[in-house]
Amino acid sequence: MKMLPSRTEEDRCTWMRGVPVAWALRRLQKIAVAPLSVKEGITSKIQREMSTLQRVYVTRQIPPEGLRILKESGTFELWDSDDVPVSRAELLKKVKGVDGLLCVLTEKIDAELLDAAGPNLKVLSTMSVGFDHLSLDELKKRGIRVGYTPEVLTDAVAELTVALLLATSRRLIEATHEAKTGGWGTWRTLWLCGHELANSTVGILGLGRIGVAIAERLAPFKVKKFIYTDVAPRPELARAINAEYEENNGRKDCRLRGGVVNQEDLYEALSTGQIAGAGLDVTVPEPLPTNHPLFTLKNCVILPHIASASYTTRNAMSALAANNLLLGLRGEPMIKELKL
């Protein structure tokens, strides 16, 4: 199996400068879904026998590519549902004595769960980019290795961000509602007018792979200027999209993430016209209660955290999570390992 070398963020910038970003991401997706090859001199029969000696629990019915890789590599126990998460009580019971655990972001991996698992647990693989659900200090204290699934979802998240931007700026959800409910009457000169992307300034809060991918997709819309803010300038990435660095106090319209936005302040700004529109895919909490004030606003589009929800991306994430787990159990470098 071919492996991507471990890279620092600065190395990644150089790497992306020399190789097209889209090509690199597709290469990573192919690596993620490739089944692990058997080491030289070890037959597949012996590998299967070795794998049965280690207990693995999977907390969700993950997409097919990941399940295929796990099935080909040995036996494991699975919470066989995608619609209903495993209960906390059931999870605490099932993790007892496991060597490896594959989870998703709905499972809280904390001291209580790790104590329930016991000393055999050596590898945790999460099918997610974020790791707010993981108690990193507790994992580090116990010497448990952690795999995660960044980068393979860059294209999907960038696409959805552009979709949200278009939906809010051109008031698409409002327009659909009017068409469905009888509001579509005679043609009017300013009815449902929105804002064009052409000749606009687009701001990105936190310039990384996804920010660059968004700017690349927006460039054909004739955006006049890209600005970004970050903890420090990112000249290599910024150069690729011709973006200008702005200090935090100078930021304008920005792509924001749940947890960064004060949702009460956002409601006030939207309802008073300070902000023309907002599109959210991440909220606090999740799911957002249906009686939340933001849902009452026509100029606020809220999606149920579906940025990575494409068949290609979710399969790549599940396969990467499975391969991370198996590599960790074999004591080898993971494709994507979180450094604790």
Phi and psi restraints in degrees (value plus and minus 20) as a CYANA .aco file:
   2 LYS   PHI     -99.2   -59.2
   2 LYS   PSI     120.2   160.2
   3 MET   PHI    -140.5  -100.5
   3 MET   PSI     120.8   160.8
   4 LEU   PHI     -96.9   -56.9
   4 LEU   PSI     114.8   154.8
   5 PRO   PHI     -85.6   -45.6
   5 PRO   PSI     130.6   170.6
   6 SER   PHI     -87.7   -47.7
   6 SER   PSI     117.9   157.9
   7 ARG   PHI    -155.7  -115.7
   7 ARG   PSI     124.4   164.4
   8 THR   PHI     -98.2   -58.2
   8 THR   PSI     148.2   188.2
   9 GLU   PHI     -81.4   -41.4
   9 GLU   PSI     -56.5   -16.5
  10 GLU   PHI     -87.4   -47.4
  10 GLU   PSI     -59.7   -19.7
  11 ASP   PHI     -82.3   -42.3
  11 ASP   PSI     -59.3   -19.3
  12 ARG   PHI     -81.9   -41.9
  12 ARG   PSI     -57.5   -17.5
  13 CYS   PHI     -81.1   -41.1
  13 CYS   PSI     -65.6   -25.6
  14 THR   PHI     -83.8   -43.8
  14 THR   PSI     -63.2   -23.2
  15 TRP   PHI     -80.4   -40.4
  15 TRP   PSI     -64.0   -24.0
  16 MET   PHI     -89.8   -49.8
  16 MET   PSI     -46.7    -6.7
  17 ARG   PHI     -88.4   -48.4
  17 ARG   PSI     -54.7   -14.7
  18 GLY   PHI    -105.0   -65.0
  18 GLY   PSI     -43.1    -3.1
  19 VAL   PHI    -147.4  -107.4
  19 VAL   PSI     116.2   156.2
  20 PRO   PHI     -74.4   -34.4
  20 PRO   PSI     115.0   155.0
  21 VAL   PHI     -79.9   -39.9
  21 VAL   PSI     -64.9   -24.9
  22 ALA   PHI     -80.9   -40.9
  22 ALA   PSI     -60.5   -20.5
  23 TRP   PHI     -84.1   -44.1
  23 TRP   PSI     -62.7   -22.7
  24 ALA   PHI     -83.7   -43.7
  24 ALA   PSI     -61.3   -21.3
  25 LEU   PHI     -87.2   -47.2
  25 LEU   PSI     -58.9   -18.9
  26 ARG   PHI     -88.0   -48.0
  26 ARG   PSI     -53.5   -13.5
  27 ARG   PHI     -82.5   -42.5
  27 ARG   PSI     -62.7   -22.7
  28 LEU   PHI     -85.2   -45.2
  28 LEU   PSI     -59.2   -19.2
  29 GLN   PHI     -81.9   -41.9
  29 GLN   PSI     -60.6   -20.6
  30 LYS   PHI     -85.0   -45.0
  30 LYS   PSI     -61.4   -21.4
  31 ILE   PHI     -83.7   -43.7
  31 ILE   PSI     -59.9   -19.9
  32 ALA   PHI     -82.0   -42.0
  32 ALA   PSI     -59.1   -19.1
  33 VAL   PHI    -111.4   -71.4
  33 VAL   PSI     -24.7    15.3
  34 ALA   PHI     -93.7   -53.7
  34 ALA   PSI     112.6   152.6
  35 PRO   PHI     -87.7   -47.7
  35 PRO   PSI     131.6   171.6
  36 LEU   PHI     -90.0   -50.0
  36 LEU   PSI     116.9   156.9
  37 SER   PHI    -103.6   -63.6
  37 SER   PSI     135.0   175.0
  38 VAL   PHI     -99.5   -59.5
  38 VAL   PSI     119.9   159.9
  39 LYS   PHI     -82.9   -42.9
  39 LYS   PSI     133.2   173.2
  40 GLU   PHI     -80.6   -40.6
  40 GLU   PSI     113.2   153.2
  41 GLY   PHI      67.1   107.1
  41 GLY   PSI     -21.1    18.9
  42 ILE   PHI    -139.3   -99.3
  42 ILE   PSI     102.0   142.0
  43 THR   PHI     -96.5   -56.5
  43 THR   PSI     140.1   180.1
  44 SER   PHI     -83.9   -43.9
  44 SER   PSI     -49.9    -9.9
  45 LYS   PHI     -83.7   -43.7
  45 LYS   PSI     -64.6   -24.6
  46 ILE   PHI     -86.2   -46.2
  46 ILE   PSI     -59.5   -19.5
  47 GLN   PHI     -79.9   -39.9
  47 GLN   PSI     -62.2   -22.2
  48 ARG   PHI     -84.5   -44.5
  48 ARG   PSI     -60.7   -20.7
  49 GLU   PHI     -83.8   -43.8
  49 GLU   PSI     -59.3   -19.3
  50 MET   PHI     -85.7   -45.7
  50 MET   PSI     -61.4   -21.4
  51 SER   PHI     -87.0   -47.0
  51 SER   PSI     -50.4   -10.4
  52 THR   PHI     -91.2   -51.2
  52 THR   PSI     -36.7     3.3
  53 LEU   PHI     -96.3   -56.3
  53 LEU   PSI     -33.5     6.5
  54 GLN   PHI    -131.1   -91.1
  54 GLN   PSI     113.3   153.3
  55 ARG   PHI    -112.3   -72.3
  55 ARG   PSI     113.1   153.1
  56 VAL   PHI    -149.0  -109.0
  56 VAL   PSI     116.5   156.5
  57 TYR   PHI    -142.0  -102.0
  57 TYR   PSI     114.0   154.0
  58 VAL   PHI    -134.7   -94.7
  58 VAL   PSI     103.1   143.1
  59 THR   PHI    -103.7   -63.7
  59 THR   PSI     -20.6    19.4
  60 ARG   PHI    -175.3  -135.3
  60 ARG   PSI     133.8   173.8
  61 GLN   PHI     -95.0   -55.0
  61 GLN   PSI      72.3   112.3
  62 ILE   PHI     -96.4   -56.4
  62 ILE   PSI     144.1   184.1
  63 PRO   PHI     -76.7   -36.7
  63 PRO   PSI     138.6   178.6
  64 PRO   PHI     -74.1   -34.1
  64 PRO   PSI     -59.4   -19.4
  65 GLU   PHI     -80.8   -40.8
  65 GLU   PSI     -62.3   -22.3
  66 GLY   PHI     -87.2   -47.2
  66 GLY   PSI     -62.2   -22.2
  67 LEU   PHI     -82.7   -42.7
  67 LEU   PSI     -58.7   -18.7
  68 ARG   PHI     -80.6   -40.6
  68 ARG   PSI     -65.1   -25.1
  69 ILE   PHI     -83.4   -43.4
  69 ILE   PSI     -61.5   -21.5
  70 LEU   PHI     -86.4   -46.4
  70 LEU   PSI     -62.1   -22.1
  71 LYS   PHI     -84.1   -44.1
  71 LYS   PSI     -56.7   -16.7
  72 GLU   PHI     -92.4   -52.4
  72 GLU   PSI     -38.0     2.0
  73 SER   PHI    -121.5   -81.5
  73 SER   PSI     -28.1    11.9
  74 GLY   PHI     128.4   168.4
  74 GLY   PSI    -187.3  -147.3
  75 THR   PHI    -114.0   -74.0
  75 THR   PSI     132.0   172.0
  76 PHE   PHI    -177.0  -137.0
  76 PHE   PSI     142.0   182.0
  77 GLU   PHI    -125.8   -85.8
  77 GLU   PSI     120.9   160.9
  78 LEU   PHI    -153.0  -113.0
  78 LEU   PSI     116.1   156.1
  79 TRP   PHI     -98.5   -58.5
  79 TRP   PSI      84.3   124.3
  80 ASP   PHI    -106.9   -66.9
  80 ASP   PSI      40.6    80.6
  81 SER   PHI    -173.8  -133.8
  81 SER   PSI     122.8   162.8
  82 ASP   PHI    -125.5   -85.5
  82 ASP   PSI     -39.5     0.5
  83 ASP   PHI    -106.1   -66.1
  83 ASP   PSI     -53.7   -13.7
  84 VAL   PHI    -138.7   -98.7
  84 VAL   PSI      97.3   137.3
  85 PRO   PHI     -85.5   -45.5
  85 PRO   PSI     133.7   173.7
  86 VAL   PHI     -83.3   -43.3
  86 VAL   PSI     118.1   158.1
  87 SER   PHI     -90.3   -50.3
  87 SER   PSI     137.0   177.0
  88 ARG   PHI     -80.9   -40.9
  88 ARG   PSI     -63.1   -23.1
  89 ALA   PHI     -82.9   -42.9
  89 ALA   PSI     -63.2   -23.2
  90 GLU   PHI     -85.5   -45.5
  90 GLU   PSI     -60.4   -20.4
  91 LEU   PHI     -83.0   -43.0
  91 LEU   PSI     -64.6   -24.6
  92 LEU   PHI     -81.9   -41.9
  92 LEU   PSI     -52.6   -12.6
  93 LYS   PHI     -94.6   -54.6
  93 LYS   PSI     -63.1   -23.1
  94 LYS   PHI     -92.3   -52.3
  94 LYS   PSI     -47.3    -7.3
  95 VAL   PHI    -101.2   -61.2
  95 VAL   PSI     -27.4    12.6
  96 LYS   PHI     -80.6   -40.6
  96 LYS   PSI      99.0   139.0
  97 GLY   PHI      61.7   101.7
  97 GLY   PSI     -14.7    25.3
  98 VAL   PHI     -95.2   -55.2
  98 VAL   PSI     132.5   172.5
  99 ASP   PHI    -112.4   -72.4
  99 ASP   PSI     -51.3   -11.3
 100 GLY   PHI    -158.7  -118.7
 100 GLY   PSI     127.9   167.9
 101 LEU   PHI    -155.3  -115.3
 101 LEU   PSI     107.3   147.3
 102 LEU   PHI    -132.1   -92.1
 102 LEU   PSI     101.3   141.3
 103 CYS   PHI    -148.2  -108.2
 103 CYS   PSI     152.2   192.2
 104 VAL   PHI    -139.5   -99.5
 104 VAL   PSI    -199.8  -159.8
 105 LEU   PHI     -93.9   -53.9
 105 LEU   PSI     -25.5    14.5
 106 THR   PHI    -102.4   -62.4
 106 THR   PSI     -32.5     7.5
 107 GLU   PHI    -115.8   -75.8
 107 GLU   PSI     106.8   146.8
 108 LYS   PHI    -107.3   -67.3
 108 LYS   PSI      94.5   134.5
 109 ILE   PHI    -120.5   -80.5
 109 ILE   PSI      75.7   115.7
 110 ASP   PHI    -145.5  -105.5
 110 ASP   PSI    -191.2  -151.2
 111 ALA   PHI     -80.1   -40.1
 111 ALA   PSI     -59.8   -19.8
 112 GLU   PHI     -79.9   -39.9
 112 GLU   PSI     -66.0   -26.0
 113 LEU   PHI     -88.9   -48.9
 113 LEU   PSI     -61.6   -21.6
 114 LEU   PHI     -86.5   -46.5
 114 LEU   PSI     -54.9   -14.9
 115 ASP   PHI     -85.5   -45.5
 115 ASP   PSI     -60.2   -20.2
 116 ALA   PHI     -84.6   -44.6
 116 ALA   PSI     -57.2   -17.2
 117 ALA   PHI     -86.5   -46.5
 117 ALA   PSI     -61.9   -21.9
 118 GLY   PHI      70.2   110.2
 118 GLY   PSI    -197.4  -157.4
 119 PRO   PHI     -92.2   -52.2
 119 PRO   PSI     -33.4     6.6
 120 ASN   PHI     -89.9   -49.9
 120 ASN   PSI     -46.2    -6.2
 121 LEU   PHI     -86.7   -46.7
 121 LEU   PSI      96.6   136.6
 122 LYS   PHI    -138.6   -98.6
 122 LYS   PSI     -39.9     0.1
 123 VAL   PHI    -157.4  -117.4
 123 VAL   PSI     111.5   151.5
 124 LEU   PHI    -142.7  -102.7
 124 LEU   PSI     110.3   150.3
 125 SER   PHI    -144.3  -104.3
 125 SER   PSI     102.4   142.4
 126 THR   PHI    -127.5   -87.5
 126 THR   PSI     112.9   152.9
 127 MET   PHI    -105.3   -65.3
 127 MET   PSI      50.1    90.1
 128 SER   PHI    -184.5  -144.5
 128 SER   PSI     139.7   179.7
 129 VAL   PHI    -107.8   -67.8
 129 VAL   PSI     -64.4   -24.4
 130 GLY   PHI     -94.5   -54.5
 130 GLY   PSI     138.2   178.2
 131 PHE   PHI    -159.4  -119.4
 131 PHE   PSI      11.4    51.4
 132 ASP   PHI     -84.3   -44.3
 132 ASP   PSI     -42.8    -2.8
 133 HIS   PHI    -102.3   -62.3
 133 HIS   PSI     -22.2    17.8
 134 LEU   PHI    -126.3   -86.3
 134 LEU   PSI     114.2   154.2
 135 SER   PHI    -106.6   -66.6
 135 SER   PSI      71.3   111.3
 136 LEU   PHI     -82.8   -42.8
 136 LEU   PSI     -58.0   -18.0
 137 ASP   PHI     -82.1   -42.1
 137 ASP   PSI     -61.3   -21.3
 138 GLU   PHI     -87.5   -47.5
 138 GLU   PSI     -59.8   -19.8
 139 LEU   PHI     -84.6   -44.6
 139 LEU   PSI     -62.6   -22.6
 140 LYS   PHI     -84.7   -44.7
 140 LYS   PSI     -62.2   -22.2
 141 LYS   PHI     -80.5   -40.5
 141 LYS   PSI     -53.1   -13.1
 142 ARG   PHI    -112.4   -72.4
 142 ARG   PSI     -21.8    18.2
 143 GLY   PHI      51.2    91.2
 143 GLY   PSI       8.8    48.8
 144 ILE   PHI    -110.5   -70.5
 144 ILE   PSI     106.5   146.5
 145 ARG   PHI     -98.7   -58.7
 145 ARG   PSI     127.6   167.6
 146 VAL   PHI    -148.0  -108.0
 146 VAL   PSI     104.7   144.7
 147 GLY   PHI    -126.0   -86.0
 147 GLY   PSI     131.0   171.0
 148 TYR   PHI    -165.9  -125.9
 148 TYR   PSI    -198.1  -158.1
 149 THR   PHI    -149.3  -109.3
 149 THR   PSI      43.1    83.1
 150 PRO   PHI    -100.8   -60.8
 150 PRO   PSI     152.0   192.0
 151 GLU   PHI      54.7    94.7
 151 GLU   PSI     -61.0   -21.0
 152 VAL   PHI     -87.6   -47.6
 152 VAL   PSI     -35.3     4.7
 153 LEU   PHI    -121.8   -81.8
 153 LEU   PSI     -12.4    27.6
 154 THR   PHI     -76.4   -36.4
 154 THR   PSI     -68.8   -28.8
 155 ASP   PHI     -81.5   -41.5
 155 ASP   PSI     -66.3   -26.3
 156 ALA   PHI     -84.0   -44.0
 156 ALA   PSI     -62.3   -22.3
 157 VAL   PHI     -88.0   -48.0
 157 VAL   PSI     -60.7   -20.7
 158 ALA   PHI     -82.8   -42.8
 158 ALA   PSI     -62.3   -22.3
 159 GLU   PHI     -80.2   -40.2
 159 GLU   PSI     -66.7   -26.7
 160 LEU   PHI     -87.2   -47.2
 160 LEU   PSI     -54.5   -14.5
 161 THR   PHI     -82.2   -42.2
 161 THR   PSI     -62.8   -22.8
 162 VAL   PHI     -84.4   -44.4
 162 VAL   PSI     -59.7   -19.7
 163 ALA   PHI     -81.5   -41.5
 163 ALA   PSI     -62.4   -22.4
 164 LEU   PHI     -84.3   -44.3
 164 LEU   PSI     -60.2   -20.2
 165 LEU   PHI     -82.9   -42.9
 165 LEU   PSI     -63.6   -23.6
 166 LEU   PHI     -88.1   -48.1
 166 LEU   PSI     -60.8   -20.8
 167 ALA   PHI     -82.5   -42.5
 167 ALA   PSI     -58.1   -18.1
 168 THR   PHI    -101.0   -61.0
 168 THR   PSI     -63.5   -23.5
 169 SER   PHI     -89.4   -49.4
 169 SER   PSI     -53.0   -13.0
 170 ARG   PHI    -123.0   -83.0
 170 ARG   PSI     -11.5    28.5
 171 ARG   PHI      36.5    76.5
 171 ARG   PSI      24.8    64.8
 172 LEU   PHI     -87.9   -47.9
 172 LEU   PSI     -59.6   -19.6
 173 ILE   PHI     -87.3   -47.3
 173 ILE   PSI     -61.2   -21.2
 174 GLU   PHI     -79.5   -39.5
 174 GLU   PSI     -63.9   -23.9
 175 ALA   PHI     -84.3   -44.3
 175 ALA   PSI     -61.2   -21.2
 176 THR   PHI     -82.1   -42.1
 176 THR   PSI     -62.8   -22.8
 177 HIS   PHI     -81.8   -41.8
 177 HIS   PSI     -63.6   -23.6
 178 GLU   PHI     -83.7   -43.7
 178 GLU   PSI     -60.2   -20.2
 179 ALA   PHI     -85.1   -45.1
 179 ALA   PSI     -56.2   -16.2
 180 LYS   PHI     -97.8   -57.8
 180 LYS   PSI     -48.7    -8.7
 181 THR   PHI    -128.8   -88.8
 181 THR   PSI      -7.5    32.5
 182 GLY   PHI      70.7   110.7
 182 GLY   PSI     -11.8    28.2
 183 GLY   PHI     -99.2   -59.2
 183 GLY   PSI     -30.1     9.9
 184 TRP   PHI    -100.7   -60.7
 184 TRP   PSI      74.9   114.9
 185 GLY   PHI    -128.2   -88.2
 185 GLY   PSI    -155.5  -115.5
 186 THR   PHI     -90.7   -50.7
 186 THR   PSI     135.5   175.5
 187 TRP   PHI     -84.5   -44.5
 187 TRP   PSI     114.7   154.7
 188 ARG   PHI    -147.9  -107.9
 188 ARG   PSI     127.6   167.6
 189 THR   PHI     -87.6   -47.6
 189 THR   PSI     -55.3   -15.3
 190 LEU   PHI    -140.6  -100.6
 190 LEU   PSI      -7.1    32.9
 191 TRP   PHI     -87.9   -47.9
 191 TRP   PSI     107.4   147.4
 192 LEU   PHI      37.6    77.6
 192 LEU   PSI       9.4    49.4
 193 CYS   PHI     -90.7   -50.7
 193 CYS   PSI     120.7   160.7
 194 GLY   PHI    -145.9  -105.9
 194 GLY   PSI    -176.2  -136.2
 195 HIS   PHI    -137.0   -97.0
 195 HIS   PSI     115.2   155.2
 196 GLU   PHI    -100.9   -60.9
 196 GLU   PSI     134.2   174.2
 197 LEU   PHI    -100.6   -60.6
 197 LEU   PSI     -47.4    -7.4
 198 ALA   PHI     -78.0   -38.0
 198 ALA   PSI     112.4   152.4
 199 ASN   PHI      45.2    85.2
 199 ASN   PSI      -0.5    39.5
 200 SER   PHI    -115.7   -75.7
 200 SER   PSI     147.7   187.7
 201 THR   PHI    -127.7   -87.7
 201 THR   PSI     105.5   145.5
 202 VAL   PHI    -132.3   -92.3
 202 VAL   PSI     107.9   147.9
 203 GLY   PHI    -129.4   -89.4
 203 GLY   PSI     124.0   164.0
 204 ILE   PHI    -145.4  -105.4
 204 ILE   PSI     103.5   143.5
 205 LEU   PHI    -114.3   -74.3
 205 LEU   PSI      85.4   125.4
 206 GLY   PHI      71.3   111.3
 206 GLY   PSI      76.2   116.2
 207 LEU   PHI    -114.2   -74.2
 207 LEU   PSI      88.7   128.7
 208 GLY   PHI    -154.9  -114.9
 208 GLY   PSI    -175.6  -135.6
 209 ARG   PHI     -78.7   -38.7
 209 ARG   PSI     -64.3   -24.3
 210 ILE   PHI     -88.3   -48.3
 210 ILE   PSI     -61.3   -21.3
 211 GLY   PHI     -78.9   -38.9
 211 GLY   PSI     -62.7   -22.7
 212 VAL   PHI     -84.2   -44.2
 212 VAL   PSI     -63.7   -23.7
 213 ALA   PHI     -82.9   -42.9
 213 ALA   PSI     -56.8   -16.8
 214 ILE   PHI     -84.4   -44.4
 214 ILE   PSI     -67.3   -27.3
 215 ALA   PHI     -81.6   -41.6
 215 ALA   PSI     -59.2   -19.2
 216 GLU   PHI     -81.0   -41.0
 216 GLU   PSI     -56.7   -16.7
 217 ARG   PHI     -97.0   -57.0
 217 ARG   PSI     -47.6    -7.6
 218 LEU   PHI    -103.9   -63.9
 218 LEU   PSI     -42.5    -2.5
 219 ALA   PHI     -73.7   -33.7
 219 ALA   PSI     -62.2   -22.2
 220 PRO   PHI     -84.7   -44.7
 220 PRO   PSI     -35.1     4.9
 221 PHE   PHI    -100.4   -60.4
 221 PHE   PSI     -15.2    24.8
 222 LYS   PHI      46.9    86.9
 222 LYS   PSI      18.5    58.5
 223 VAL   PHI     -81.4   -41.4
 223 VAL   PSI     113.5   153.5
 224 LYS   PHI     -93.5   -53.5
 224 LYS   PSI     -58.1   -18.1
 225 LYS   PHI    -174.5  -134.5
 225 LYS   PSI     117.6   157.6
 226 PHE   PHI    -129.4   -89.4
 226 PHE   PSI     111.4   151.4
 227 ILE   PHI    -143.9  -103.9
 227 ILE   PSI     136.2   176.2
 228 TYR   PHI    -167.3  -127.3
 228 TYR   PSI     137.8   177.8
 229 THR   PHI    -153.1  -113.1
 229 THR   PSI     128.0   168.0
 230 ASP   PHI    -177.3  -137.3
 230 ASP   PSI     158.0   198.0
 231 VAL   PHI     -84.4   -44.4
 231 VAL   PSI     -43.5    -3.5
 232 ALA   PHI    -177.6  -137.6
 232 ALA   PSI     138.5   178.5
 233 PRO   PHI     -77.8   -37.8
 233 PRO   PSI     126.1   166.1
 234 ARG   PHI    -141.1  -101.1
 234 ARG   PSI      52.4    92.4
 235 PRO   PHI     -80.1   -40.1
 235 PRO   PSI     -56.5   -16.5
 236 GLU   PHI     -84.7   -44.7
 236 GLU   PSI     -68.1   -28.1
 237 LEU   PHI     -88.7   -48.7
 237 LEU   PSI     -61.2   -21.2
 238 ALA   PHI     -82.2   -42.2
 238 ALA   PSI     -56.7   -16.7
 239 ARG   PHI     -82.8   -42.8
 239 ARG   PSI     -53.7   -13.7
 240 ALA   PHI     -85.5   -45.5
 240 ALA   PSI     -46.2    -6.2
 241 ILE   PHI    -140.3  -100.3
 241 ILE   PSI     -11.0    29.0
 242 ASN   PHI      35.8    75.8
 242 ASN   PSI      30.0    70.0
 243 ALA   PHI    -122.2   -82.2
 243 ALA   PSI     129.3   169.3
 244 GLU   PHI    -124.5   -84.5
 244 GLU   PSI     119.5   159.5
 245 TYR   PHI    -102.2   -62.2
 245 TYR   PSI     114.2   154.2
 246 GLU   PHI    -141.3  -101.3
 246 GLU   PSI     119.5   159.5
 247 GLU   PHI     -84.3   -44.3
 247 GLU   PSI     138.0   178.0
 248 ASN   PHI     -74.4   -34.4
 248 ASN   PSI     -59.0   -19.0
 249 ASN   PHI     -97.4   -57.4
 249 ASN   PSI     -20.6    19.4
 250 GLY   PHI    -131.1   -91.1
 250 GLY   PSI      -9.4    30.6
 251 ARG   PHI     -93.4   -53.4
 251 ARG   PSI     131.3   171.3
 252 LYS   PHI    -133.4   -93.4
 252 LYS   PSI    -149.6  -109.6
 253 ASP   PHI     -90.0   -50.0
 253 ASP   PSI     107.4   147.4
 254 CYS   PHI    -151.4  -111.4
 254 CYS   PSI     131.3   171.3
 255 ARG   PHI    -101.3   -61.3
 255 ARG   PSI      97.6   137.6
 256 LEU   PHI    -137.5   -97.5
 256 LEU   PSI     141.6   181.6
 257 ARG   PHI    -139.4   -99.4
 257 ARG   PSI     129.5   169.5
 258 GLY   PHI     -72.9   -32.9
 258 GLY   PSI     120.2   160.2
 259 GLY   PHI      76.1   116.1
 259 GLY   PSI     -48.9    -8.9
 260 VAL   PHI    -107.3   -67.3
 260 VAL   PSI     -53.6   -13.6
 261 VAL   PHI    -111.6   -71.6
 261 VAL   PSI     112.1   152.1
 262 ASN   PHI    -100.6   -60.6
 262 ASN   PSI      88.3   128.3
 263 GLN   PHI     -88.0   -48.0
 263 GLN   PSI     -48.2    -8.2
 264 GLU   PHI     -88.9   -48.9
 264 GLU   PSI     -62.9   -22.9
 265 ASP   PHI     -86.1   -46.1
 265 ASP   PSI     -56.5   -16.5
 266 LEU   PHI     -82.9   -42.9
 266 LEU   PSI     -63.3   -23.3
 267 TYR   PHI     -78.5   -38.5
 267 TYR   PSI     -64.8   -24.8
 268 GLU   PHI     -82.3   -42.3
 268 GLU   PSI     -64.1   -24.1
 269 ALA   PHI     -86.5   -46.5
 269 ALA   PSI     -58.4   -18.4
 270 LEU   PHI     -91.4   -51.4
 270 LEU   PSI     -61.0   -21.0
 271 SER   PHI     -94.1   -54.1
 271 SER   PSI     -41.7    -1.7
 272 THR   PHI    -120.3   -80.3
 272 THR   PSI     -21.0    19.0
 273 GLY   PHI      65.5   105.5
 273 GLY   PSI     -13.7    26.3
 274 GLN   PHI     -83.7   -43.7
 274 GLN   PSI     -56.0   -16.0
 275 ILE   PHI    -139.2   -99.2
 275 ILE   PSI     112.5   152.5
 276 ALA   PHI     -91.6   -51.6
 276 ALA   PSI     -56.3   -16.3
 277 GLY   PHI    -187.2  -147.2
 277 GLY   PSI     140.2   180.2
 278 ALA   PHI    -163.7  -123.7
 278 ALA   PSI     122.9   162.9
 279 GLY   PHI    -144.7  -104.7
 279 GLY   PSI     105.3   145.3
 280 LEU   PHI    -143.3  -103.3
 280 LEU   PSI     117.9   157.9
 281 ASP   PHI    -136.7   -96.7
 281 ASP   PSI     -35.4     4.6
 282 VAL   PHI    -145.9  -105.9
 282 VAL   PSI     111.8   151.8
 283 THR   PHI    -153.2  -113.2
 283 THR   PSI     148.7   188.7
 284 VAL   PHI    -148.1  -108.1
 284 VAL   PSI      97.0   137.0
 285 PRO   PHI    -104.1   -64.1
 285 PRO   PSI    -198.1  -158.1
 286 GLU   PHI    -145.9  -105.9
 286 GLU   PSI     109.3   149.3
 287 PRO   PHI     -90.4   -50.4
 287 PRO   PSI     131.4   171.4
 288 LEU   PHI     -92.1   -52.1
 288 LEU   PSI     110.1   150.1
 289 PRO   PHI     -74.8   -34.8
 289 PRO   PSI     120.6   160.6
 290 THR   PHI     -86.0   -46.0
 290 THR   PSI     -37.3     2.7
 291 ASN   PHI    -114.2   -74.2
 291 ASN   PSI      -8.1    31.9
 292 HIS   PHI     -86.0   -46.0
 292 HIS   PSI     119.2   159.2
 293 PRO   PHI     -76.0   -36.0
 293 PRO   PSI     -50.1   -10.1
 294 LEU   PHI     -80.6   -40.6
 294 LEU   PSI     -50.7   -10.7
 295 PHE   PHI     -90.4   -50.4
 295 PHE   PSI     -34.3     5.7
 296 THR   PHI    -104.9   -64.9
 296 THR   PSI     -28.5    11.5
 297 LEU   PHI    -113.4   -73.4
 297 LEU   PSI     112.7   152.7
 298 LYS   PHI     -91.4   -51.4
 298 LYS   PSI     -45.8    -5.8
 299 ASN   PHI    -116.1   -76.1
 299 ASN   PSI       2.8    42.8
 300 CYS   PHI    -149.3  -109.3
 300 CYS   PSI      98.3   138.3
 301 VAL   PHI    -122.8   -82.8
 301 VAL   PSI     101.2   141.2
 302 ILE   PHI    -140.2  -100.2
 302 ILE   PSI     104.5   144.5
 303 LEU   PHI    -130.5   -90.5
 303 LEU   PSI     133.5   173.5
 304 PRO   PHI    -106.7   -66.7
 304 PRO   PSI      36.0    76.0
 305 HIS   PHI      35.6    75.6
 305 HIS   PSI      42.2    82.2
 306 ILE   PHI    -137.8   -97.8
 306 ILE   PSI      -2.0    38.0
 307 ALA   PHI     -76.4   -36.4
 307 ALA   PSI     -57.2   -17.2
 308 SER   PHI    -115.0   -75.0
 308 SER   PSI     -11.0    29.0
 309 ALA   PHI    -102.0   -62.0
 309 ALA   PSI      49.3    89.3
 310 SER   PHI    -143.3  -103.3
 310 SER   PSI     131.7   171.7
 311 TYR   PHI     -78.4   -38.4
 311 TYR   PSI     -61.5   -21.5
 312 THR   PHI     -82.5   -42.5
 312 THR   PSI     -68.2   -28.2
 313 THR   PHI     -90.4   -50.4
 313 THR   PSI     -65.4   -25.4
 314 ARG   PHI     -85.0   -45.0
 314 ARG   PSI     -55.1   -15.1
 315 ASN   PHI     -85.8   -45.8
 315 ASN   PSI     -60.9   -20.9
 316 ALA   PHI     -84.6   -44.6
 316 ALA   PSI     -58.9   -18.9
 317 MET   PHI     -84.9   -44.9
 317 MET   PSI     -63.0   -23.0
 318 SER   PHI     -87.3   -47.3
 318 SER   PSI     -58.7   -18.7
 319 ALA   PHI     -87.5   -47.5
 319 ALA   PSI     -60.2   -20.2
 320 LEU   PHI     -84.9   -44.9
 320 LEU   PSI     -61.1   -21.1
 321 ALA   PHI     -82.9   -42.9
 321 ALA   PSI     -61.6   -21.6
 322 ALA   PHI     -85.2   -45.2
 322 ALA   PSI     -66.0   -26.0
 323 ASN   PHI     -86.3   -46.3
 323 ASN   PSI     -57.9   -17.9
 324 ASN   PHI     -77.8   -37.8
 324 ASN   PSI     -64.9   -24.9
 325 LEU   PHI     -82.0   -42.0
 325 LEU   PSI     -68.2   -28.2
 326 LEU   PHI     -86.2   -46.2
 326 LEU   PSI     -60.1   -20.1
 327 LEU   PHI     -83.3   -43.3
 327 LEU   PSI     -62.3   -22.3
 328 GLY   PHI     -82.3   -42.3
 328 GLY   PSI     -61.4   -21.4
 329 LEU   PHI     -85.7   -45.7
 329 LEU   PSI     -47.4    -7.4
 330 ARG   PHI    -107.5   -67.5
 330 ARG   PSI     -19.0    21.0
 331 GLY   PHI      54.6    94.6
 331 GLY   PSI       1.8    41.8
 332 GLU   PHI    -126.6   -86.6
 332 GLU   PSI     143.8   183.8
 333 PRO   PHI     -82.0   -42.0
 333 PRO   PSI     115.0   155.0
 334 MET   PHI     -96.3   -56.3
 334 MET   PSI     141.3   181.3
 335 ILE   PHI     -86.1   -46.1
 335 ILE   PSI     -63.8   -23.8
 336 LYS   PHI    -156.4  -116.4
 336 LYS   PSI      86.3   126.3
 337 GLU   PHI    -136.8   -96.8
 337 GLU   PSI     115.4   155.4
 338 LEU   PHI    -100.8   -60.8
 338 LEU   PSI     101.6   141.6
 339 LYS   PHI    -102.4   -62.4
 339 LYS   PSI      94.5   134.5
